[in-house]
Amino acid sequence: MKSTRADRRLQRLMALFAAGWLLFDFPLMSLWIRDVTVAGLPLLPVALFAIWAALIGLLAWTLEREGG
């Protein structure tokens, strides 16, 4: 069966959703709970913001490269 552009887009968005779900779930989030600072900031908020920004960037890239 031939995959259409919309099918590929949906698959990529679902994969991105699953990745976000896993990255913000407790077992992986517990990796960032440490007494470490990054540029004077605690590691957990820095990691949360970096993951969040990366997911938004990937979402924008996925939606824009498919043509709208």
PDB file of N, CA, C and O in Angstrom:
ATOM      1  N   MET A   1       0.840  -1.179   0.000  1.00  0.00           N
ATOM      2  CA  MET A   1       0.000   0.000   0.000  1.00  0.00           C
ATOM      3  C   MET A   1       0.887   1.246   0.000  1.00  0.00           C
ATOM      4  O   MET A   1       1.880   1.307   0.725  1.00  0.00           O
ATOM      5  N   LYS A   2       0.538   2.197  -0.783  1.00  0.00           N
ATOM      6  CA  LYS A   2       1.327   3.405  -0.926  1.00  0.00           C
ATOM      7  C   LYS A   2       1.019   4.381   0.217  1.00  0.00           C
ATOM      8  O   LYS A   2      -0.140   4.664   0.521  1.00  0.00           O
ATOM      9  N   SER A   3       2.081   4.882   0.833  1.00  0.00           N
ATOM     10  CA  SER A   3       1.921   5.824   1.927  1.00  0.00           C
ATOM     11  C   SER A   3       1.787   7.240   1.374  1.00  0.00           C
ATOM     12  O   SER A   3       2.603   7.680   0.564  1.00  0.00           O
ATOM     13  N   THR A   4       0.782   7.927   1.808  1.00  0.00           N
ATOM     14  CA  THR A   4       0.577   9.290   1.352  1.00  0.00           C
ATOM     15  C   THR A   4       1.347  10.255   2.242  1.00  0.00           C
ATOM     16  O   THR A   4       1.846   9.884   3.305  1.00  0.00           O
ATOM     17  N   ARG A   5       1.431  11.474   1.795  1.00  0.00           N
ATOM     18  CA  ARG A   5       2.132  12.508   2.550  1.00  0.00           C
ATOM     19  C   ARG A   5       1.461  12.744   3.901  1.00  0.00           C
ATOM     20  O   ARG A   5       2.141  12.945   4.907  1.00  0.00           O
ATOM     21  N   ALA A   6       0.130  12.721   3.924  1.00  0.00           N
ATOM     22  CA  ALA A   6      -0.596  12.928   5.181  1.00  0.00           C
ATOM     23  C   ALA A   6      -0.353  11.778   6.150  1.00  0.00           C
ATOM     24  O   ALA A   6      -0.258  11.995   7.358  1.00  0.00           O
ATOM     25  N   ASP A   7      -0.251  10.556   5.628  1.00  0.00           N
ATOM     26  CA  ASP A   7       0.030   9.404   6.487  1.00  0.00           C
ATOM     27  C   ASP A   7       1.415   9.517   7.123  1.00  0.00           C
ATOM     28  O   ASP A   7       1.583   9.233   8.309  1.00  0.00           O
ATOM     29  N   ARG A   8       2.391   9.926   6.341  1.00  0.00           N
ATOM     30  CA  ARG A   8       3.753  10.089   6.876  1.00  0.00           C
ATOM     31  C   ARG A   8       3.787  11.191   7.925  1.00  0.00           C
ATOM     32  O   ARG A   8       4.449  11.058   8.955  1.00  0.00           O
ATOM     33  N   ARG A   9       3.068  12.281   7.659  1.00  0.00           N
ATOM     34  CA  ARG A   9       3.024  13.382   8.613  1.00  0.00           C
ATOM     35  C   ARG A   9       2.396  12.916   9.928  1.00  0.00           C
ATOM     36  O   ARG A   9       2.899  13.226  11.008  1.00  0.00           O
ATOM     37  N   LEU A  10       1.306  12.177   9.827  1.00  0.00           N
ATOM     38  CA  LEU A  10       0.645  11.669  11.027  1.00  0.00           C
ATOM     39  C   LEU A  10       1.568  10.729  11.793  1.00  0.00           C
ATOM     40  O   LEU A  10       1.616  10.785  13.022  1.00  0.00           O
ATOM     41  N   GLN A  11       2.289   9.878  11.103  1.00  0.00           N
ATOM     42  CA  GLN A  11       3.220   8.965  11.759  1.00  0.00           C
ATOM     43  C   GLN A  11       4.328   9.731  12.477  1.00  0.00           C
ATOM     44  O   GLN A  11       4.706   9.379  13.595  1.00  0.00           O
ATOM     45  N   ARG A  12       4.839  10.757  11.849  1.00  0.00           N
ATOM     46  CA  ARG A  12       5.898  11.561  12.485  1.00  0.00           C
ATOM     47  C   ARG A  12       5.374  12.301  13.705  1.00  0.00           C
ATOM     48  O   ARG A  12       6.062  12.390  14.722  1.00  0.00           O
ATOM     49  N   LEU A  13       4.161  12.833  13.611  1.00  0.00           N
ATOM     50  CA  LEU A  13       3.580  13.537  14.752  1.00  0.00           C
ATOM     51  C   LEU A  13       3.287  12.582  15.903  1.00  0.00           C
ATOM     52  O   LEU A  13       3.477  12.937  17.066  1.00  0.00           O
ATOM     53  N   MET A  14       2.832  11.387  15.592  1.00  0.00           N
ATOM     54  CA  MET A  14       2.583  10.397  16.640  1.00  0.00           C
ATOM     55  C   MET A  14       3.897   9.953  17.297  1.00  0.00           C
ATOM     56  O   MET A  14       3.945   9.749  18.510  1.00  0.00           O
ATOM     57  N   ALA A  15       4.943   9.808  16.511  1.00  0.00           N
ATOM     58  CA  ALA A  15       6.256   9.453  17.066  1.00  0.00           C
ATOM     59  C   ALA A  15       6.775  10.572  17.963  1.00  0.00           C
ATOM     60  O   ALA A  15       7.356  10.307  19.015  1.00  0.00           O
ATOM     61  N   LEU A  16       6.569  11.809  17.554  1.00  0.00           N
ATOM     62  CA  LEU A  16       6.985  12.952  18.357  1.00  0.00           C
ATOM     63  C   LEU A  16       6.202  13.017  19.660  1.00  0.00           C
ATOM     64  O   LEU A  16       6.770  13.322  20.708  1.00  0.00           O
ATOM     65  N   PHE A  17       4.900  12.731  19.605  1.00  0.00           N
ATOM     66  CA  PHE A  17       4.073  12.679  20.803  1.00  0.00           C
ATOM     67  C   PHE A  17       4.584  11.596  21.756  1.00  0.00           C
ATOM     68  O   PHE A  17       4.718  11.833  22.957  1.00  0.00           O
ATOM     69  N   ALA A  18       4.865  10.418  21.219  1.00  0.00           N
ATOM     70  CA  ALA A  18       5.350   9.310  22.048  1.00  0.00           C
ATOM     71  C   ALA A  18       6.703   9.655  22.675  1.00  0.00           C
ATOM     72  O   ALA A  18       6.943   9.352  23.844  1.00  0.00           O
ATOM     73  N   ALA A  19       7.574  10.282  21.908  1.00  0.00           N
ATOM     74  CA  ALA A  19       8.882  10.675  22.444  1.00  0.00           C
ATOM     75  C   ALA A  19       8.715  11.691  23.576  1.00  0.00           C
ATOM     76  O   ALA A  19       9.379  11.594  24.609  1.00  0.00           O
ATOM     77  N   GLY A  20       7.830  12.657  23.376  1.00  0.00           N
ATOM     78  CA  GLY A  20       7.573  13.639  24.427  1.00  0.00           C
ATOM     79  C   GLY A  20       7.003  12.997  25.671  1.00  0.00           C
ATOM     80  O   GLY A  20       7.392  13.332  26.790  1.00  0.00           O
ATOM     81  N   TRP A  21       6.077  12.071  25.474  1.00  0.00           N
ATOM     82  CA  TRP A  21       5.484  11.371  26.612  1.00  0.00           C
ATOM     83  C   TRP A  21       6.569  10.624  27.397  1.00  0.00           C
ATOM     84  O   TRP A  21       6.624  10.702  28.624  1.00  0.00           O
ATOM     85  N   LEU A  22       7.416   9.911  26.682  1.00  0.00           N
ATOM     86  CA  LEU A  22       8.464   9.147  27.352  1.00  0.00           C
ATOM     87  C   LEU A  22       9.490  10.054  28.028  1.00  0.00           C
ATOM     88  O   LEU A  22       9.933   9.772  29.142  1.00  0.00           O
ATOM     89  N   LEU A  23       9.863  11.131  27.365  1.00  0.00           N
ATOM     90  CA  LEU A  23      10.878  12.017  27.929  1.00  0.00           C
ATOM     91  C   LEU A  23      10.392  12.750  29.170  1.00  0.00           C
ATOM     92  O   LEU A  23      11.194  13.082  30.042  1.00  0.00           O
ATOM     93  N   PHE A  24       9.081  13.010  29.265  1.00  0.00           N
ATOM     94  CA  PHE A  24       8.541  13.701  30.432  1.00  0.00           C
ATOM     95  C   PHE A  24       7.954  12.731  31.457  1.00  0.00           C
ATOM     96  O   PHE A  24       7.339  13.171  32.428  1.00  0.00           O
ATOM     97  N   ASP A  25       8.128  11.434  31.265  1.00  0.00           N
ATOM     98  CA  ASP A  25       7.647  10.444  32.213  1.00  0.00           C
ATOM     99  C   ASP A  25       8.671  10.287  33.336  1.00  0.00           C
ATOM    100  O   ASP A  25       9.841  10.633  33.174  1.00  0.00           O
ATOM    101  N   PHE A  26       8.215   9.759  34.482  1.00  0.00           N
ATOM    102  CA  PHE A  26       9.072   9.713  35.667  1.00  0.00           C
ATOM    103  C   PHE A  26      10.386   8.952  35.499  1.00  0.00           C
ATOM    104  O   PHE A  26      11.426   9.496  35.869  1.00  0.00           O
ATOM    105  N   PRO A  27      10.406   7.740  34.970  1.00  0.00           N
ATOM    106  CA  PRO A  27      11.692   7.021  34.968  1.00  0.00           C
ATOM    107  C   PRO A  27      12.813   7.792  34.262  1.00  0.00           C
ATOM    108  O   PRO A  27      13.938   7.827  34.760  1.00  0.00           O
ATOM    109  N   LEU A  28      12.532   8.395  33.139  1.00  0.00           N
ATOM    110  CA  LEU A  28      13.581   9.158  32.451  1.00  0.00           C
ATOM    111  C   LEU A  28      13.809  10.520  33.109  1.00  0.00           C
ATOM    112  O   LEU A  28      14.931  11.027  33.116  1.00  0.00           O
ATOM    113  N   MET A  29      12.752  11.107  33.657  1.00  0.00           N
ATOM    114  CA  MET A  29      12.907  12.404  34.315  1.00  0.00           C
ATOM    115  C   MET A  29      13.770  12.285  35.567  1.00  0.00           C
ATOM    116  O   MET A  29      14.435  13.245  35.957  1.00  0.00           O
ATOM    117  N   SER A  30      13.762  11.105  36.201  1.00  0.00           N
ATOM    118  CA  SER A  30      14.560  10.932  37.412  1.00  0.00           C
ATOM    119  C   SER A  30      16.064  10.990  37.121  1.00  0.00           C
ATOM    120  O   SER A  30      16.866  11.168  38.037  1.00  0.00           O
ATOM    121  N   LEU A  31      16.441  10.840  35.858  1.00  0.00           N
ATOM    122  CA  LEU A  31      17.856  10.976  35.497  1.00  0.00           C
ATOM    123  C   LEU A  31      18.371  12.390  35.751  1.00  0.00           C
ATOM    124  O   LEU A  31      19.563  12.581  35.988  1.00  0.00           O
ATOM    125  N   TRP A  32      17.489  13.370  35.704  1.00  0.00           N
ATOM    126  CA  TRP A  32      17.896  14.765  35.822  1.00  0.00           C
ATOM    127  C   TRP A  32      17.832  15.295  37.248  1.00  0.00           C
ATOM    128  O   TRP A  32      18.205  16.443  37.490  1.00  0.00           O
ATOM    129  N   ILE A  33      17.370  14.489  38.196  1.00  0.00           N
ATOM    130  CA  ILE A  33      17.281  14.927  39.590  1.00  0.00           C
ATOM    131  C   ILE A  33      18.634  14.683  40.243  1.00  0.00           C
ATOM    132  O   ILE A  33      18.888  13.609  40.788  1.00  0.00           O
ATOM    133  N   ARG A  34      19.479  15.664  40.184  1.00  0.00           N
ATOM    134  CA  ARG A  34      20.840  15.592  40.720  1.00  0.00           C
ATOM    135  C   ARG A  34      21.187  16.940  41.364  1.00  0.00           C
ATOM    136  O   ARG A  34      20.558  17.961  41.086  1.00  0.00           O
ATOM    137  N   ASP A  35      22.184  16.915  42.213  1.00  0.00           N
ATOM    138  CA  ASP A  35      22.690  18.154  42.809  1.00  0.00           C
ATOM    139  C   ASP A  35      23.780  18.734  41.927  1.00  0.00           C
ATOM    140  O   ASP A  35      24.928  18.884  42.347  1.00  0.00           O
ATOM    141  N   VAL A  36      23.404  19.058  40.702  1.00  0.00           N
ATOM    142  CA  VAL A  36      24.339  19.600  39.713  1.00  0.00           C
ATOM    143  C   VAL A  36      23.737  20.899  39.190  1.00  0.00           C
ATOM    144  O   VAL A  36      22.519  21.032  39.073  1.00  0.00           O
ATOM    145  N   THR A  37      24.603  21.849  38.878  1.00  0.00           N
ATOM    146  CA  THR A  37      24.122  23.102  38.291  1.00  0.00           C
ATOM    147  C   THR A  37      24.718  23.275  36.902  1.00  0.00           C
ATOM    148  O   THR A  37      25.823  22.816  36.615  1.00  0.00           O
ATOM    149  N   VAL A  38      23.964  23.943  36.059  1.00  0.00           N
ATOM    150  CA  VAL A  38      24.398  24.290  34.709  1.00  0.00           C
ATOM    151  C   VAL A  38      24.299  25.801  34.616  1.00  0.00           C
ATOM    152  O   VAL A  38      23.200  26.356  34.637  1.00  0.00           O
ATOM    153  N   ALA A  39      25.420  26.461  34.516  1.00  0.00           N
ATOM    154  CA  ALA A  39      25.475  27.923  34.486  1.00  0.00           C
ATOM    155  C   ALA A  39      24.766  28.512  35.704  1.00  0.00           C
ATOM    156  O   ALA A  39      24.102  29.544  35.598  1.00  0.00           O
ATOM    157  N   GLY A  40      24.903  27.862  36.861  1.00  0.00           N
ATOM    158  CA  GLY A  40      24.311  28.353  38.092  1.00  0.00           C
ATOM    159  C   GLY A  40      22.854  27.961  38.295  1.00  0.00           C
ATOM    160  O   GLY A  40      22.257  28.341  39.302  1.00  0.00           O
ATOM    161  N   LEU A  41      22.271  27.220  37.375  1.00  0.00           N
ATOM    162  CA  LEU A  41      20.876  26.796  37.480  1.00  0.00           C
ATOM    163  C   LEU A  41      20.826  25.300  37.771  1.00  0.00           C
ATOM    164  O   LEU A  41      21.675  24.544  37.297  1.00  0.00           O
ATOM    165  N   PRO A  42      19.829  24.870  38.553  1.00  0.00           N
ATOM    166  CA  PRO A  42      19.702  23.427  38.812  1.00  0.00           C
ATOM    167  C   PRO A  42      19.467  22.647  37.523  1.00  0.00           C
ATOM    168  O   PRO A  42      18.863  23.155  36.579  1.00  0.00           O
ATOM    169  N   LEU A  43      19.949  21.412  37.496  1.00  0.00           N
ATOM    170  CA  LEU A  43      19.907  20.593  36.288  1.00  0.00           C
ATOM    171  C   LEU A  43      18.481  20.270  35.838  1.00  0.00           C
ATOM    172  O   LEU A  43      18.203  20.304  34.639  1.00  0.00           O
ATOM    173  N   LEU A  44      17.574  19.960  36.761  1.00  0.00           N
ATOM    174  CA  LEU A  44      16.223  19.551  36.387  1.00  0.00           C
ATOM    175  C   LEU A  44      15.487  20.612  35.568  1.00  0.00           C
ATOM    176  O   LEU A  44      14.985  20.286  34.492  1.00  0.00           O
ATOM    177  N   PRO A  45      15.396  21.871  36.025  1.00  0.00           N
ATOM    178  CA  PRO A  45      14.694  22.866  35.193  1.00  0.00           C
ATOM    179  C   PRO A  45      15.374  23.110  33.843  1.00  0.00           C
ATOM    180  O   PRO A  45      14.700  23.344  32.839  1.00  0.00           O
ATOM    181  N   VAL A  46      16.696  23.056  33.821  1.00  0.00           N
ATOM    182  CA  VAL A  46      17.418  23.245  32.561  1.00  0.00           C
ATOM    183  C   VAL A  46      17.085  22.107  31.594  1.00  0.00           C
ATOM    184  O   VAL A  46      16.842  22.346  30.411  1.00  0.00           O
ATOM    185  N   ALA A  47      17.075  20.877  32.095  1.00  0.00           N
ATOM    186  CA  ALA A  47      16.745  19.728  31.252  1.00  0.00           C
ATOM    187  C   ALA A  47      15.302  19.798  30.777  1.00  0.00           C
ATOM    188  O   ALA A  47      15.025  19.523  29.610  1.00  0.00           O
ATOM    189  N   LEU A  48      14.377  20.161  31.662  1.00  0.00           N
ATOM    190  CA  LEU A  48      12.967  20.291  31.273  1.00  0.00           C
ATOM    191  C   LEU A  48      12.808  21.305  30.149  1.00  0.00           C
ATOM    192  O   LEU A  48      12.131  21.044  29.154  1.00  0.00           O
ATOM    193  N   PHE A  49      13.433  22.457  30.314  1.00  0.00           N
ATOM    194  CA  PHE A  49      13.320  23.495  29.291  1.00  0.00           C
ATOM    195  C   PHE A  49      13.968  23.054  27.982  1.00  0.00           C
ATOM    196  O   PHE A  49      13.423  23.314  26.909  1.00  0.00           O
ATOM    197  N   ALA A  50      15.120  22.391  28.053  1.00  0.00           N
ATOM    198  CA  ALA A  50      15.806  21.950  26.835  1.00  0.00           C
ATOM    199  C   ALA A  50      14.975  20.900  26.093  1.00  0.00           C
ATOM    200  O   ALA A  50      14.856  20.960  24.869  1.00  0.00           O
ATOM    201  N   ILE A  51      14.406  19.948  26.818  1.00  0.00           N
ATOM    202  CA  ILE A  51      13.567  18.925  26.188  1.00  0.00           C
ATOM    203  C   ILE A  51      12.333  19.562  25.573  1.00  0.00           C
ATOM    204  O   ILE A  51      11.957  19.244  24.445  1.00  0.00           O
ATOM    205  N   TRP A  52      11.708  20.459  26.316  1.00  0.00           N
ATOM    206  CA  TRP A  52      10.504  21.160  25.836  1.00  0.00           C
ATOM    207  C   TRP A  52      10.823  21.960  24.563  1.00  0.00           C
ATOM    208  O   TRP A  52      10.069  21.907  23.591  1.00  0.00           O
ATOM    209  N   ALA A  53      11.925  22.690  24.573  1.00  0.00           N
ATOM    210  CA  ALA A  53      12.310  23.490  23.404  1.00  0.00           C
ATOM    211  C   ALA A  53      12.639  22.590  22.212  1.00  0.00           C
ATOM    212  O   ALA A  53      12.288  22.913  21.077  1.00  0.00           O
ATOM    213  N   ALA A  54      13.303  21.474  22.460  1.00  0.00           N
ATOM    214  CA  ALA A  54      13.634  20.545  21.370  1.00  0.00           C
ATOM    215  C   ALA A  54      12.365  19.946  20.759  1.00  0.00           C
ATOM    216  O   ALA A  54      12.270  19.812  19.539  1.00  0.00           O
ATOM    217  N   LEU A  55      11.401  19.591  21.592  1.00  0.00           N
ATOM    218  CA  LEU A  55      10.148  19.041  21.065  1.00  0.00           C
ATOM    219  C   LEU A  55       9.388  20.069  20.233  1.00  0.00           C
ATOM    220  O   LEU A  55       8.837  19.733  19.185  1.00  0.00           O
ATOM    221  N   ILE A  56       9.355  21.300  20.685  1.00  0.00           N
ATOM    222  CA  ILE A  56       8.687  22.353  19.922  1.00  0.00           C
ATOM    223  C   ILE A  56       9.420  22.589  18.602  1.00  0.00           C
ATOM    224  O   ILE A  56       8.783  22.747  17.560  1.00  0.00           O
ATOM    225  N   GLY A  57      10.750  22.613  18.640  1.00  0.00           N
ATOM    226  CA  GLY A  57      11.526  22.784  17.414  1.00  0.00           C
ATOM    227  C   GLY A  57      11.290  21.649  16.430  1.00  0.00           C
ATOM    228  O   GLY A  57      11.132  21.889  15.233  1.00  0.00           O
ATOM    229  N   LEU A  58      11.264  20.416  16.924  1.00  0.00           N
ATOM    230  CA  LEU A  58      11.005  19.272  16.043  1.00  0.00           C
ATOM    231  C   LEU A  58       9.585  19.304  15.489  1.00  0.00           C
ATOM    232  O   LEU A  58       9.361  18.944  14.333  1.00  0.00           O
ATOM    233  N   LEU A  59       8.638  19.728  16.299  1.00  0.00           N
ATOM    234  CA  LEU A  59       7.263  19.850  15.835  1.00  0.00           C
ATOM    235  C   LEU A  59       7.156  20.890  14.722  1.00  0.00           C
ATOM    236  O   LEU A  59       6.523  20.638  13.697  1.00  0.00           O
ATOM    237  N   ALA A  60       7.763  22.039  14.915  1.00  0.00           N
ATOM    238  CA  ALA A  60       7.739  23.083  13.897  1.00  0.00           C
ATOM    239  C   ALA A  60       8.435  22.618  12.623  1.00  0.00           C
ATOM    240  O   ALA A  60       7.944  22.858  11.521  1.00  0.00           O
ATOM    241  N   TRP A  61       9.575  21.954  12.773  1.00  0.00           N
ATOM    242  CA  TRP A  61      10.315  21.465  11.612  1.00  0.00           C
ATOM    243  C   TRP A  61       9.497  20.432  10.851  1.00  0.00           C
ATOM    244  O   TRP A  61       9.456  20.453   9.621  1.00  0.00           O
ATOM    245  N   THR A  62       8.848  19.532  11.576  1.00  0.00           N
ATOM    246  CA  THR A  62       8.031  18.494  10.937  1.00  0.00           C
ATOM    247  C   THR A  62       6.868  19.113  10.177  1.00  0.00           C
ATOM    248  O   THR A  62       6.585  18.710   9.049  1.00  0.00           O
ATOM    249  N   LEU A  63       6.199  20.070  10.769  1.00  0.00           N
ATOM    250  CA  LEU A  63       5.032  20.671  10.122  1.00  0.00           C
ATOM    251  C   LEU A  63       5.426  21.559   8.947  1.00  0.00           C
ATOM    252  O   LEU A  63       4.712  21.611   7.945  1.00  0.00           O
ATOM    253  N   GLU A  64       6.544  22.249   9.059  1.00  0.00           N
ATOM    254  CA  GLU A  64       6.941  23.164   7.987  1.00  0.00           C
ATOM    255  C   GLU A  64       7.540  22.442   6.786  1.00  0.00           C
ATOM    256  O   GLU A  64       7.327  22.863   5.649  1.00  0.00           O
ATOM    257  N   ARG A  65       8.276  21.376   7.012  1.00  0.00           N
ATOM    258  CA  ARG A  65       8.928  20.699   5.894  1.00  0.00           C
ATOM    259  C   ARG A  65       7.948  19.918   5.047  1.00  0.00           C
ATOM    260  O   ARG A  65       8.246  19.597   3.896  1.00  0.00           O
ATOM    261  N   GLU A  66       6.796  19.609   5.588  1.00  0.00           N
ATOM    262  CA  GLU A  66       5.780  18.877   4.835  1.00  0.00           C
ATOM    263  C   GLU A  66       4.905  19.788   3.994  1.00  0.00           C
ATOM    264  O   GLU A  66       4.031  19.316   3.266  1.00  0.00           O
ATOM    265  N   GLY A  67       5.130  21.071   4.089  1.00  0.00           N
ATOM    266  CA  GLY A  67       4.384  22.001   3.255  1.00  0.00           C
ATOM    267  C   GLY A  67       3.049  22.446   3.820  1.00  0.00           C
ATOM    268  O   GLY A  67       2.044  22.514   3.113  1.00  0.00           O
ATOM    269  N   GLY A  68       3.062  22.747   5.106  1.00  0.00           N
ATOM    270  CA  GLY A  68       1.900  23.391   5.614  1.00  0.00           C
ATOM    271  C   GLY A  68       1.032  22.769   6.533  1.00  0.00           C
ATOM    272  O   GLY A  68       0.038  23.367   6.944  1.00  0.00           O
TER     273      GLY A  68
END
